[in-house]
Amino acid sequence: MKMKIGVSTLLYEKEDIVTSVARIAESGVKTIELFCELAGFHPGKVTDETLDALASLAKDYGLTYSIHPPCKEINPASSDPSERARVIEEYIETIDLAIRLGIRDMVVHCGFKSNPDVSDGDAFDYARQTLKAVGKAAEQAGIVMLLENTCWGTTGFLDTPQDLLHLADACPPSTKLLLDVGHAIIWGFNPTECARIWFPRLAQIHAHDNHGEHDEHLELGKGIIDWRELLCFLKAESWDGVFMIEMGQQEDSDAALVRSLDLVRTCLSRC
Ligand SMILES: [Zn+2]
């Protein structure tokens, strides 16, 4: 099996970044997403002590990190040029943090316009300008930029999975795609169909469940997503990317993680 199973630190989002990583590492998972919304991990403000602690956890447990920049109030497709400049700055600070931790990929969110009155074409153009600049900085640092599908509702400006491909085509050539399974369902698309369309560029998956309406970030199997269909497709195609479990903090996160990992392994063993 070439596919790697990872877990995002969002699972312990109420903890600080070092505690969250340590708890995931204890479960035996080797690929971990560092989420910049966790305490102690805002780009530009991370202390040397935190960096040292993350580096020694990586060494002790043989971990590989991915990085997720801040995403609250960060909109690459904003109609406001000063807002877009701030987004580029935040992403570049995240790239600097990634360099210090030897991280090789960084996800970016793009898909919402400032308000429903902005035309889809204008929003696409704003996103393209922002992501071109960020993608160039990432490429120079040897970091792969991953475009994630975050687009639904009245402010979504990407109507189909093909539209995300077009946006990726407008970014530097090393740009890859990240399929967020929960977001695909809310967007109204079958995640396996998205994986098929994006396959040549598909580098990572965000796996969390929901009921088709809200971005609940539930434990796998607690919503309406057909995990078996997706996992069997990835297995049949010998996909070699990272399947990153990205659920939010649960009532009992330790148990939810065990059950989710179990669900993934069971699905894969029955393909
Ligand atoms: Zn995601």
Boltz pocket constraint, residues with backbone or C-beta under 6 A from the ligand:
constraints:
  - pocket:
      binder: B
      contacts: [[A, 148], [A, 180], [A, 206], [A, 246]]
      max_distance: 6.0
